[in-house]
Structures are given as C-alpha cells and as structure tokens.
Amino acid sequence: MKYLFFVLISLSALLSQAQKVTGYWYGQANVVMSGIQNNYLTELIISQKGTKVKGFFGYYFKDVYQSFVVKGTYDPETRKIVINDIPIIYFKTNSTMNSVDCITSFYGTLRVSKVKTELTGYFYRDKKYTYTCPDLRVNYTLYTEAKVEDSIFKDMTATRSFWKPPPPVPELVKGNNAQLESEMAAVPESRAKSETKSDPGSVPVATDKKTAPLLAVQPVIQSDIIKINEDFKKRKQIVSKQIEVSSDSIRLSFYDNAEVDGDSISVFLNGNLVIAHQELSERAFNLYLRLDSTKDINEVSMFAENLGKYPPNTALMVISDGDKRYETYLSSDFKGNATIRLKLHRNSVAGN
C-alpha cells in the first residue's frame, strides 16, 4: 500500500512538472483577417514559479526585432497562461522605424503530446483598438534543448507599464531620418567603411543585413560625444564575465533589470563608441554588431551617462549569436564601465 502511494505521489509530481510553462518557446503569429498574409516570427522565454510567470517576449516583423520584459499568470489546472500589455507593431505599417503599436494581451493554452509541447492561443487587441488592430493567432512550440534557469530572473523586479517613447534623442542617432538613411544606403559599403574609419569623431554604423541602419555617421562632432569618449577612458574597465560566442555577428538587447528609473547609457565595442544616449526600460533597445574576427577577445562595455533614480546604473544584457542566448547583468557608475569579454569560437568563425 505504501509502495502504491509512493508511485502515485511520484506520478503526480511528474505530471505537475510536465505541465509547467517554463522554457523557450518559438512560433509564428498570424493576423486574423481574411486575405492578410502579414505574420510575425516570435519567441517567448519564460520562467514559472507557482502561478506567476516572467521573462522575455520578442518578435521579428519585416526588418525589425522588438523585445520586452513581460509578466503574467498561469493556472496549472486549466493550463491557461495570460500575459497583458504586450505592444506589437501595427500590421499595415509602411515603416517600422516610425510605426505605432497595438497593445495586446496573450491568452494561451498548454498542450502536451508525445510528439511536442505547444502553447496555442491569441494576442487579443485592447478594446480601444477594436476598429484598427486585428487579433493575432499564435502557435508556440517548446524548444526542448534550451534550458531556462530561474536564476536569470532573480534580480528582475520591474513591473510592466504602458511604454511611452523616450524624449527625442540628440542628433547622434539618425535611424528615423528617411532621407539620411537613403543617402547612407546609396554609399558603397567599402566607401562607407573607409569614411567611418578616417573620421575619429564619428560614431560607427551598427547594422545588420536584415535590418535598417541603427546608427548613421554624424557629420558634426558634438561636444557631449567628445566628453563621453573622454570620460570612458578615465573610468576603470570592470570585467565581470567572459562568454564564448560562435559567430562574429551578434545581437545585443539591453533592458533595465530593476525599477525603470531613467538610467541612460552608451555602449562601446573595443573602446569605440557604438551608440549613445539610450535610456533603459522594459522595452529593449537592440544593437547588431560585427565583432573583430582578428581579435581573440572583443570587449563590450556599458558606460553610465547617469545613475538614474536608484544608483548604480544597472542593465540586463542578452547576447544572441544566432545559435545561443546569453544573459548577464551589468552595473556601471561614474568610476567604472561594466565590461563583458566575448571570445570567438575559432572553428565556427572559420566555417562562416
């Protein structure tokens, strides 16, 4: 009898574990409208503790990648998950650089079979978008090879709020200037590289073949950019971690990992300024960088432009190299720059 009781308890525990939604989910969301082909490639990386879930939601649409910190609830009995207030770019937008967001809520159901584990459901539009934004049907599949650790969320205490665009960024960032972008696109790649290298006061262009330029070269040297470069050199480089990556093309996503309090940062690659005046929030800002393959080690540094409301300046940085994701916490102040060393896996680089 005791043996039977033990077996039942063990079986119950296994079933309970199998019904958890912790994991890396990937799938496709489709517009629920006849004749519409627009779709979003999407990922959901979440950790469940009791009835609470938290993690990241991201998606690709046309030429842009967006990602957010999210929180929600999960009912193990009904296998229902709910995540509210998820912004998704309007499906008819002509320009993702100047788009508007539809605020949605994800309602999904966990389905477990011998073949695969799925989350199926909808991104339902907010009532105020009833006549403008459609619902999105989504089907997620669990990527069983990826391991999601609860520890990566241990310091994440931010709560979701309706995201508002930050104040206008100084002229350093010109990603929303259509005329400038078209002029940059017309410049041959070899010429653009030579011009960027020859101008010590300019800021490198961080681009990806699948995305629009994130930065354009600023023709006028600004005093604040000069000061950022000078202050960066004065501060200590505080190396917290070394990570081995399999590709020299990476995506960096920066989030505020604590309460959103106005932290503003600049990012450097091997001592060179990549982007400046970026405010941290629950909505990530994403950089696409090409590492220097001639170096054994590339260094990515976070420079604190301010300390926000609650010092020090803290961020969660997610590194994606095409094969894997790495999460790490960064903390900078006026004395030191948080630095991560990226070591290129030579076999992978040689095979590219």
TORKOL-4160 file (C-alpha; in steps of 0.2 Angstrom, whole numbers, padded with zeros to 4 digits, m for minus):
352
<pt num="1" X="0000" Y="0000" Z="0000"/>
<pt num="2" X="0014" Y="0012" Z="0005"/>
<pt num="3" X="0023" Y="0007" Z="m0012"/>
<pt num="4" X="0007" Y="0011" Z="m0022"/>
<pt num="5" X="0005" Y="0028" Z="m0013"/>
<pt num="6" X="0023" Y="0032" Z="m0017"/>
<pt num="7" X="0021" Y="0028" Z="m0035"/>
<pt num="8" X="0005" Y="0039" Z="m0036"/>
<pt num="9" X="0014" Y="0054" Z="m0027"/>
<pt num="10" X="0029" Y="0052" Z="m0039"/>
<pt num="11" X="0017" Y="0051" Z="m0055"/>
<pt num="12" X="0008" Y="0066" Z="m0049"/>
<pt num="13" X="0024" Y="0076" Z="m0047"/>
<pt num="14" X="0030" Y="0071" Z="m0064"/>
<pt num="15" X="0013" Y="0076" Z="m0072"/>
<pt num="16" X="0014" Y="0093" Z="m0062"/>
<pt num="17" X="0032" Y="0096" Z="m0069"/>
<pt num="18" X="0027" Y="0092" Z="m0087"/>
<pt num="19" X="0013" Y="0105" Z="m0086"/>
<pt num="20" X="0024" Y="0119" Z="m0082"/>
<pt num="21" X="0027" Y="0133" Z="m0095"/>
<pt num="22" X="0045" Y="0137" Z="m0091"/>
<pt num="23" X="0055" Y="0136" Z="m0106"/>
<pt num="24" X="0060" Y="0144" Z="m0123"/>
<pt num="25" X="0045" Y="0144" Z="m0135"/>
<pt num="26" X="0046" Y="0149" Z="m0153"/>
<pt num="27" X="0032" Y="0151" Z="m0166"/>
<pt num="28" X="0023" Y="0162" Z="m0178"/>
<pt num="29" X="0009" Y="0174" Z="m0175"/>
<pt num="30" X="m0003" Y="0177" Z="m0190"/>
<pt num="31" X="m0016" Y="0191" Z="m0192"/>
<pt num="32" X="m0034" Y="0185" Z="m0190"/>
<pt num="33" X="m0041" Y="0193" Z="m0206"/>
<pt num="34" X="m0046" Y="0185" Z="m0222"/>
<pt num="35" X="m0033" Y="0188" Z="m0236"/>
<pt num="36" X="m0020" Y="0195" Z="m0225"/>
<pt num="37" X="m0003" Y="0187" Z="m0226"/>
<pt num="38" X="0007" Y="0198" Z="m0213"/>
<pt num="39" X="0015" Y="0187" Z="m0199"/>
<pt num="40" X="0027" Y="0189" Z="m0185"/>
<pt num="41" X="0040" Y="0177" Z="m0180"/>
<pt num="42" X="0040" Y="0177" Z="m0161"/>
<pt num="43" X="0049" Y="0169" Z="m0146"/>
<pt num="44" X="0044" Y="0168" Z="m0128"/>
<pt num="45" X="0057" Y="0164" Z="m0115"/>
<pt num="46" X="0048" Y="0162" Z="m0098"/>
<pt num="47" X="0050" Y="0155" Z="m0081"/>
<pt num="48" X="0036" Y="0149" Z="m0070"/>
<pt num="49" X="0035" Y="0150" Z="m0051"/>
<pt num="50" X="0019" Y="0144" Z="m0044"/>
<pt num="51" X="0005" Y="0154" Z="m0054"/>
<pt num="52" X="0017" Y="0168" Z="m0059"/>
<pt num="53" X="0027" Y="0169" Z="m0075"/>
<pt num="54" X="0040" Y="0181" Z="m0080"/>
<pt num="55" X="0053" Y="0183" Z="m0094"/>
<pt num="56" X="0055" Y="0190" Z="m0112"/>
<pt num="57" X="0044" Y="0192" Z="m0127"/>
<pt num="58" X="0051" Y="0195" Z="m0143"/>
<pt num="59" X="0047" Y="0196" Z="m0162"/>
<pt num="60" X="0053" Y="0199" Z="m0179"/>
<pt num="61" X="0042" Y="0209" Z="m0191"/>
<pt num="62" X="0048" Y="0215" Z="m0208"/>
<pt num="63" X="0065" Y="0222" Z="m0205"/>
<pt num="64" X="0065" Y="0225" Z="m0186"/>
<pt num="65" X="0066" Y="0215" Z="m0170"/>
<pt num="66" X="0057" Y="0220" Z="m0154"/>
<pt num="67" X="0058" Y="0213" Z="m0137"/>
<pt num="68" X="0051" Y="0216" Z="m0120"/>
<pt num="69" X="0051" Y="0211" Z="m0102"/>
<pt num="70" X="0034" Y="0203" Z="m0098"/>
<pt num="71" X="0025" Y="0196" Z="m0083"/>
<pt num="72" X="0009" Y="0186" Z="m0082"/>
<pt num="73" X="m0001" Y="0172" Z="m0073"/>
<pt num="74" X="m0003" Y="0153" Z="m0076"/>
<pt num="75" X="m0016" Y="0141" Z="m0070"/>
<pt num="76" X="m0009" Y="0123" Z="m0069"/>
<pt num="77" X="m0027" Y="0116" Z="m0068"/>
<pt num="78" X="m0034" Y="0124" Z="m0084"/>
<pt num="79" X="m0016" Y="0125" Z="m0092"/>
<pt num="80" X="m0020" Y="0143" Z="m0096"/>
<pt num="81" X="m0007" Y="0157" Z="m0097"/>
<pt num="82" X="m0011" Y="0176" Z="m0098"/>
<pt num="83" X="0001" Y="0190" Z="m0101"/>
<pt num="84" X="m0006" Y="0208" Z="m0103"/>
<pt num="85" X="0000" Y="0224" Z="m0111"/>
<pt num="86" X="0011" Y="0217" Z="m0125"/>
<pt num="87" X="0015" Y="0231" Z="m0138"/>
<pt num="88" X="0015" Y="0224" Z="m0156"/>
<pt num="89" X="0019" Y="0234" Z="m0172"/>
<pt num="90" X="0003" Y="0238" Z="m0182"/>
<pt num="91" X="0002" Y="0225" Z="m0196"/>
<pt num="92" X="m0001" Y="0238" Z="m0210"/>
<pt num="93" X="0014" Y="0249" Z="m0206"/>
<pt num="94" X="0024" Y="0255" Z="m0220"/>
<pt num="95" X="0039" Y="0260" Z="m0210"/>
<pt num="96" X="0044" Y="0250" Z="m0194"/>
<pt num="97" X="0056" Y="0265" Z="m0189"/>
<pt num="98" X="0041" Y="0276" Z="m0187"/>
<pt num="99" X="0027" Y="0264" Z="m0183"/>
<pt num="100" X="0013" Y="0263" Z="m0170"/>
<pt num="101" X="0010" Y="0249" Z="m0158"/>
<pt num="102" X="m0006" Y="0239" Z="m0155"/>
<pt num="103" X="m0007" Y="0234" Z="m0136"/>
<pt num="104" X="m0012" Y="0216" Z="m0135"/>
<pt num="105" X="m0014" Y="0203" Z="m0121"/>
<pt num="106" X="m0008" Y="0185" Z="m0124"/>
<pt num="107" X="m0020" Y="0171" Z="m0119"/>
<pt num="108" X="m0013" Y="0154" Z="m0122"/>
<pt num="109" X="m0016" Y="0135" Z="m0118"/>
<pt num="110" X="m0003" Y="0122" Z="m0114"/>
<pt num="111" X="m0005" Y="0107" Z="m0125"/>
<pt num="112" X="0007" Y="0092" Z="m0121"/>
<pt num="113" X="0008" Y="0076" Z="m0133"/>
<pt num="114" X="0021" Y="0063" Z="m0136"/>
<pt num="115" X="0027" Y="0072" Z="m0152"/>
<pt num="116" X="0029" Y="0090" Z="m0145"/>
<pt num="117" X="0023" Y="0103" Z="m0132"/>
<pt num="118" X="0014" Y="0118" Z="m0138"/>
<pt num="119" X="0006" Y="0134" Z="m0132"/>
<pt num="120" X="m0008" Y="0139" Z="m0143"/>
<pt num="121" X="m0019" Y="0155" Z="m0142"/>
<pt num="122" X="m0021" Y="0173" Z="m0147"/>
<pt num="123" X="m0014" Y="0190" Z="m0145"/>
<pt num="124" X="m0031" Y="0199" Z="m0142"/>
<pt num="125" X="m0031" Y="0218" Z="m0145"/>
<pt num="126" X="m0036" Y="0231" Z="m0132"/>
<pt num="127" X="m0054" Y="0237" Z="m0133"/>
<pt num="128" X="m0048" Y="0254" Z="m0139"/>
<pt num="129" X="m0040" Y="0246" Z="m0154"/>
<pt num="130" X="m0056" Y="0236" Z="m0159"/>
<pt num="131" X="m0058" Y="0245" Z="m0176"/>
<pt num="132" X="m0039" Y="0247" Z="m0180"/>
<pt num="133" X="m0029" Y="0232" Z="m0174"/>
<pt num="134" X="m0033" Y="0214" Z="m0178"/>
<pt num="135" X="m0031" Y="0199" Z="m0166"/>
<pt num="136" X="m0016" Y="0188" Z="m0169"/>
<pt num="137" X="m0017" Y="0169" Z="m0169"/>
<pt num="138" X="m0001" Y="0161" Z="m0162"/>
<pt num="139" X="0006" Y="0143" Z="m0160"/>
<pt num="140" X="0022" Y="0141" Z="m0150"/>
<pt num="141" X="0032" Y="0125" Z="m0149"/>
<pt num="142" X="0044" Y="0122" Z="m0134"/>
<pt num="143" X="0062" Y="0121" Z="m0139"/>
<pt num="144" X="0067" Y="0107" Z="m0128"/>
<pt num="145" X="0086" Y="0109" Z="m0130"/>
<pt num="146" X="0086" Y="0126" Z="m0122"/>
<pt num="147" X="0087" Y="0127" Z="m0103"/>
<pt num="148" X="0079" Y="0142" Z="m0094"/>
<pt num="149" X="0086" Y="0145" Z="m0077"/>
<pt num="150" X="0076" Y="0153" Z="m0064"/>
<pt num="151" X="0092" Y="0162" Z="m0058"/>
<pt num="152" X="0092" Y="0173" Z="m0074"/>
<pt num="153" X="0077" Y="0182" Z="m0067"/>
<pt num="154" X="0082" Y="0183" Z="m0049"/>
<pt num="155" X="0085" Y="0202" Z="m0049"/>
<pt num="156" X="0071" Y="0206" Z="m0061"/>
<pt num="157" X="0059" Y="0216" Z="m0051"/>
<pt num="158" X="0052" Y="0228" Z="m0064"/>
<pt num="159" X="0033" Y="0228" Z="m0067"/>
<pt num="160" X="0025" Y="0231" Z="m0084"/>
<pt num="161" X="0018" Y="0248" Z="m0088"/>
<pt num="162" X="0012" Y="0256" Z="m0104"/>
<pt num="163" X="0028" Y="0260" Z="m0114"/>
<pt num="164" X="0030" Y="0278" Z="m0120"/>
<pt num="165" X="0043" Y="0284" Z="m0132"/>
<pt num="166" X="0058" Y="0292" Z="m0124"/>
<pt num="167" X="0062" Y="0310" Z="m0127"/>
<pt num="168" X="0069" Y="0314" Z="m0144"/>
<pt num="169" X="0087" Y="0308" Z="m0145"/>
<pt num="170" X="0101" Y="0320" Z="m0149"/>
<pt num="171" X="0107" Y="0321" Z="m0167"/>
<pt num="172" X="0119" Y="0306" Z="m0164"/>
<pt num="173" X="0105" Y="0294" Z="m0168"/>
<pt num="174" X="0098" Y="0296" Z="m0185"/>
<pt num="175" X="0088" Y="0280" Z="m0188"/>
<pt num="176" X="0072" Y="0289" Z="m0191"/>
<pt num="177" X="0078" Y="0301" Z="m0204"/>
<pt num="178" X="0072" Y="0293" Z="m0220"/>
<pt num="179" X="0082" Y="0305" Z="m0231"/>
<pt num="180" X="0098" Y="0302" Z="m0222"/>
<pt num="181" X="0096" Y="0283" Z="m0222"/>
<pt num="182" X="0093" Y="0283" Z="m0241"/>
<pt num="183" X="0109" Y="0293" Z="m0243"/>
<pt num="184" X="0118" Y="0281" Z="m0232"/>
<pt num="185" X="0111" Y="0266" Z="m0242"/>
<pt num="186" X="0117" Y="0274" Z="m0258"/>
<pt num="187" X="0135" Y="0275" Z="m0252"/>
<pt num="188" X="0145" Y="0259" Z="m0257"/>
<pt num="189" X="0150" Y="0248" Z="m0242"/>
<pt num="190" X="0169" Y="0250" Z="m0245"/>
<pt num="191" X="0167" Y="0269" Z="m0246"/>
<pt num="192" X="0156" Y="0269" Z="m0230"/>
<pt num="193" X="0169" Y="0259" Z="m0220"/>
<pt num="194" X="0184" Y="0270" Z="m0226"/>
<pt num="195" X="0174" Y="0286" Z="m0222"/>
<pt num="196" X="0170" Y="0279" Z="m0204"/>
<pt num="197" X="0187" Y="0274" Z="m0201"/>
<pt num="198" X="0195" Y="0290" Z="m0207"/>
<pt num="199" X="0184" Y="0301" Z="m0195"/>
<pt num="200" X="0189" Y="0299" Z="m0177"/>
<pt num="201" X="0175" Y="0309" Z="m0171"/>
<pt num="202" X="0161" Y="0299" Z="m0180"/>
<pt num="203" X="0151" Y="0285" Z="m0172"/>
<pt num="204" X="0152" Y="0268" Z="m0181"/>
<pt num="205" X="0136" Y="0262" Z="m0190"/>
<pt num="206" X="0128" Y="0247" Z="m0181"/>
<pt num="207" X="0119" Y="0237" Z="m0195"/>
<pt num="208" X="0113" Y="0220" Z="m0200"/>
<pt num="209" X="0109" Y="0214" Z="m0217"/>
<pt num="210" X="0091" Y="0211" Z="m0212"/>
<pt num="211" X="0088" Y="0227" Z="m0203"/>
<pt num="212" X="0089" Y="0246" Z="m0207"/>
<pt num="213" X="0104" Y="0255" Z="m0200"/>
<pt num="214" X="0103" Y="0258" Z="m0181"/>
<pt num="215" X="0115" Y="0272" Z="m0182"/>
<pt num="216" X="0121" Y="0284" Z="m0195"/>
<pt num="217" X="0138" Y="0293" Z="m0196"/>
<pt num="218" X="0135" Y="0310" Z="m0188"/>
<pt num="219" X="0144" Y="0323" Z="m0199"/>
<pt num="220" X="0146" Y="0336" Z="m0185"/>
<pt num="221" X="0157" Y="0331" Z="m0169"/>
<pt num="222" X="0146" Y="0335" Z="m0154"/>
<pt num="223" X="0154" Y="0341" Z="m0138"/>
<pt num="224" X="0144" Y="0328" Z="m0127"/>
<pt num="225" X="0150" Y="0314" Z="m0138"/>
<pt num="226" X="0168" Y="0320" Z="m0136"/>
<pt num="227" X="0165" Y="0321" Z="m0117"/>
<pt num="228" X="0158" Y="0303" Z="m0117"/>
<pt num="229" X="0174" Y="0297" Z="m0125"/>
<pt num="230" X="0185" Y="0306" Z="m0113"/>
<pt num="231" X="0175" Y="0300" Z="m0098"/>
<pt num="232" X="0175" Y="0282" Z="m0104"/>
<pt num="233" X="0194" Y="0282" Z="m0105"/>
<pt num="234" X="0196" Y="0289" Z="m0087"/>
<pt num="235" X="0185" Y="0275" Z="m0079"/>
<pt num="236" X="0191" Y="0258" Z="m0075"/>
<pt num="237" X="0185" Y="0243" Z="m0086"/>
<pt num="238" X="0177" Y="0231" Z="m0074"/>
<pt num="239" X="0176" Y="0214" Z="m0082"/>
<pt num="240" X="0163" Y="0203" Z="m0075"/>
<pt num="241" X="0162" Y="0189" Z="m0087"/>
<pt num="242" X="0169" Y="0181" Z="m0102"/>
<pt num="243" X="0157" Y="0172" Z="m0114"/>
<pt num="244" X="0162" Y="0161" Z="m0129"/>
<pt num="245" X="0151" Y="0165" Z="m0145"/>
<pt num="246" X="0150" Y="0155" Z="m0161"/>
<pt num="247" X="0148" Y="0170" Z="m0173"/>
<pt num="248" X="0156" Y="0187" Z="m0176"/>
<pt num="249" X="0139" Y="0194" Z="m0180"/>
<pt num="250" X="0129" Y="0196" Z="m0164"/>
<pt num="251" X="0113" Y="0205" Z="m0157"/>
<pt num="252" X="0114" Y="0214" Z="m0140"/>
<pt num="253" X="0097" Y="0218" Z="m0131"/>
<pt num="254" X="0098" Y="0230" Z="m0116"/>
<pt num="255" X="0084" Y="0231" Z="m0103"/>
<pt num="256" X="0083" Y="0239" Z="m0086"/>
<pt num="257" X="0084" Y="0225" Z="m0074"/>
<pt num="258" X="0077" Y="0234" Z="m0059"/>
<pt num="259" X="0064" Y="0248" Z="m0057"/>
<pt num="260" X="0064" Y="0259" Z="m0073"/>
<pt num="261" X="0071" Y="0274" Z="m0066"/>
<pt num="262" X="0079" Y="0284" Z="m0080"/>
<pt num="263" X="0095" Y="0275" Z="m0082"/>
<pt num="264" X="0104" Y="0281" Z="m0098"/>
<pt num="265" X="0119" Y="0273" Z="m0106"/>
<pt num="266" X="0132" Y="0272" Z="m0120"/>
<pt num="267" X="0139" Y="0256" Z="m0127"/>
<pt num="268" X="0157" Y="0254" Z="m0133"/>
<pt num="269" X="0165" Y="0240" Z="m0143"/>
<pt num="270" X="0183" Y="0238" Z="m0141"/>
<pt num="271" X="0184" Y="0255" Z="m0134"/>
<pt num="272" X="0175" Y="0263" Z="m0149"/>
<pt num="273" X="0158" Y="0272" Z="m0146"/>
<pt num="274" X="0144" Y="0262" Z="m0154"/>
<pt num="275" X="0128" Y="0271" Z="m0148"/>
<pt num="276" X="0125" Y="0284" Z="m0135"/>
<pt num="277" X="0110" Y="0292" Z="m0126"/>
<pt num="278" X="0100" Y="0276" Z="m0124"/>
<pt num="279" X="0088" Y="0276" Z="m0109"/>
<pt num="280" X="0085" Y="0259" Z="m0102"/>
<pt num="281" X="0067" Y="0252" Z="m0100"/>
<pt num="282" X="0057" Y="0236" Z="m0100"/>
<pt num="283" X="0057" Y="0238" Z="m0119"/>
<pt num="284" X="0074" Y="0233" Z="m0126"/>
<pt num="285" X="0085" Y="0243" Z="m0137"/>
<pt num="286" X="0094" Y="0231" Z="m0149"/>
<pt num="287" X="0111" Y="0233" Z="m0157"/>
<pt num="288" X="0118" Y="0222" Z="m0171"/>
<pt num="289" X="0137" Y="0221" Z="m0171"/>
<pt num="290" X="0150" Y="0213" Z="m0181"/>
<pt num="291" X="0165" Y="0208" Z="m0169"/>
<pt num="292" X="0183" Y="0210" Z="m0175"/>
<pt num="293" X="0187" Y="0192" Z="m0180"/>
<pt num="294" X="0206" Y="0196" Z="m0180"/>
<pt num="295" X="0205" Y="0198" Z="m0161"/>
<pt num="296" X="0204" Y="0183" Z="m0149"/>
<pt num="297" X="0194" Y="0194" Z="m0137"/>
<pt num="298" X="0181" Y="0208" Z="m0141"/>
<pt num="299" X="0175" Y="0219" Z="m0126"/>
<pt num="300" X="0158" Y="0226" Z="m0125"/>
<pt num="301" X="0157" Y="0240" Z="m0112"/>
<pt num="302" X="0142" Y="0249" Z="m0104"/>
<pt num="303" X="0146" Y="0267" Z="m0100"/>
<pt num="304" X="0134" Y="0275" Z="m0087"/>
<pt num="305" X="0128" Y="0293" Z="m0093"/>
<pt num="306" X="0119" Y="0295" Z="m0076"/>
<pt num="307" X="0114" Y="0284" Z="m0061"/>
<pt num="308" X="0095" Y="0286" Z="m0063"/>
<pt num="309" X="0084" Y="0287" Z="m0048"/>
<pt num="310" X="0092" Y="0272" Z="m0039"/>
<pt num="311" X="0111" Y="0271" Z="m0041"/>
<pt num="312" X="0120" Y="0262" Z="m0048"/>
<pt num="313" X="0116" Y="0261" Z="m0067"/>
<pt num="314" X="0110" Y="0243" Z="m0070"/>
<pt num="315" X="0105" Y="0233" Z="m0085"/>
<pt num="316" X="0101" Y="0216" Z="m0091"/>
<pt num="317" X="0110" Y="0212" Z="m0107"/>
<pt num="318" X="0105" Y="0197" Z="m0118"/>
<pt num="319" X="0118" Y="0192" Z="m0131"/>
<pt num="320" X="0112" Y="0182" Z="m0146"/>
<pt num="321" X="0124" Y="0174" Z="m0158"/>
<pt num="322" X="0112" Y="0165" Z="m0170"/>
<pt num="323" X="0114" Y="0149" Z="m0160"/>
<pt num="324" X="0113" Y="0153" Z="m0142"/>
<pt num="325" X="0107" Y="0166" Z="m0130"/>
<pt num="326" X="0117" Y="0173" Z="m0115"/>
<pt num="327" X="0110" Y="0183" Z="m0101"/>
<pt num="328" X="0121" Y="0194" Z="m0090"/>
<pt num="329" X="0119" Y="0208" Z="m0078"/>
<pt num="330" X="0129" Y="0224" Z="m0079"/>
<pt num="331" X="0132" Y="0238" Z="m0066"/>
<pt num="332" X="0141" Y="0254" Z="m0070"/>
<pt num="333" X="0144" Y="0270" Z="m0061"/>
<pt num="334" X="0155" Y="0286" Z="m0063"/>
<pt num="335" X="0170" Y="0276" Z="m0058"/>
<pt num="336" X="0169" Y="0260" Z="m0069"/>
<pt num="337" X="0162" Y="0254" Z="m0085"/>
<pt num="338" X="0154" Y="0236" Z="m0084"/>
<pt num="339" X="0163" Y="0226" Z="m0097"/>
<pt num="340" X="0160" Y="0209" Z="m0105"/>
<pt num="341" X="0173" Y="0199" Z="m0115"/>
<pt num="342" X="0167" Y="0190" Z="m0130"/>
<pt num="343" X="0179" Y="0176" Z="m0136"/>
<pt num="344" X="0176" Y="0170" Z="m0154"/>
<pt num="345" X="0175" Y="0151" Z="m0156"/>
<pt num="346" X="0188" Y="0150" Z="m0170"/>
<pt num="347" X="0181" Y="0134" Z="m0178"/>
<pt num="348" X="0164" Y="0142" Z="m0180"/>
<pt num="349" X="0172" Y="0158" Z="m0187"/>
<pt num="350" X="0182" Y="0149" Z="m0199"/>
<pt num="351" X="0167" Y="0140" Z="m0206"/>
<pt num="352" X="0157" Y="0155" Z="m0209"/>
